[in-house]
Amino acid sequence: MSVSRRGVVKGGAAGALSIALAGSLDSVFQTSAGAETGEVLGYGPLVPDPKGVLDLPEGFSYKLLSAEGDEIAPGVKVPGKHDGMATFPGSKPSTVRLVRNHEQTASGVKPVAPAGLVYDPAAFGGTTTLEVDGKGNLVGQHISLAGTSTNCAGGATPWGTWLTCEETEGFTGQTKSHGWVFEVDPHNRVTKPVPLTGLGRFAHEAVAIDPNTHAAYLTEDASKPFGLFYRFRPRAHRGYYHAYMEGGRLEAMYARDLPDMSLAQEPGEKFRVKWVKVPDPSAAATSTRKQFEKITRSQKLEGAWWSRGKAYFVASFSRKSDGAAADHAGQVWKYDPSTDTVELELIFKPGGKFDGPDNITVSPYGGGVILAEDGDGEQHLIGTTRKGEAFAFARNALNDSEFAGATFSPDGRTLYANRQSPGVTFAITGPWDRIEG
């Protein structure tokens, strides 16, 4: 990204986003006032880590669970480029399972797995499944999917599985087509490496699923032209592993008055949308995003999640120099299926303290969120208070690699997050109820 971050937080002090907000994001975001007053927000100033790995507020601590290159078994090592992730109940009441993406394409630490877990032997992406005990200690891990490519984000399903998304349309040397979504069962080592073709072939980012209809909302990170926001309506009305294999209808969102989503610059702007069928979801001859003359596009669509009956999704940034209609350093949108409207909830203005929002998870404390930053310079996990005021919750003290995969344990006591490079998964604990503001 070329967006400048001026006045970035220094010396471990908490800071506020340069953002504009509309009302409340269904009690998740609220208008941020007095953000520059210097008052203590969230959990207080960040304390420099003497090990130079992860700066956290006083009272919080972290454990390194699983790092790139760690040996899982003889000849089997943890792949790199840790990315999207979700938590699930473990094999025992006291344990938690995590399924973690690896955004490798054709190089890196190659996942080594039985042939039945490998989709394309030429690809270096995939997922690992970790089991963590009640004290945050790693008790086991294994490769749960291999031979996929550029596994970036994804989403958990209401039926307890993980959808891992390939952010690519192919690469040199592939033996099978790429750009698909795959489903990983965290409780079964015999995951079938079969693409869910109904969800389309494109540069996938994230998925958010309506637990009532099981409709999936998908983001695309692509350019020339920019990507789309999709909806998949499944034929199967009951959720279960590989239910999406039964097919359905893939559609793209179109707002007549919003050809480029960067044109929306004021929170609260709302647009009525319709859903247009994708002619060829398999993109056999033409990329899905190129199959439309009139459609709504956005640069850098990223994270997505379902909350309170609506699908929320993120645009990481937009630049006129790349061909966008307007500049911004990040947007959060809300799609309401009950009204078929999309509304701008949050916009990051260029030049603010933080930029480049990517993965997002809802915090069980105070109704706020945790955003994984993928912007310029220093990288943070950013939190919001009960009043919607933003603060730096964690800082990558090692390098400028992005954060990804932020997700809370089912009991809300542990925040798991990834540093992408060199890849490592953190388990963060502390006095979560102490949030101020």
Summary of the structure (lengths in Angstrom):
residues: 437
radius of gyration: 20.2
end to end distance: 30.9
largest distance: 57.9
contacts: 1640
relative contact order: 0.19
helix: 5%
strand: 41%
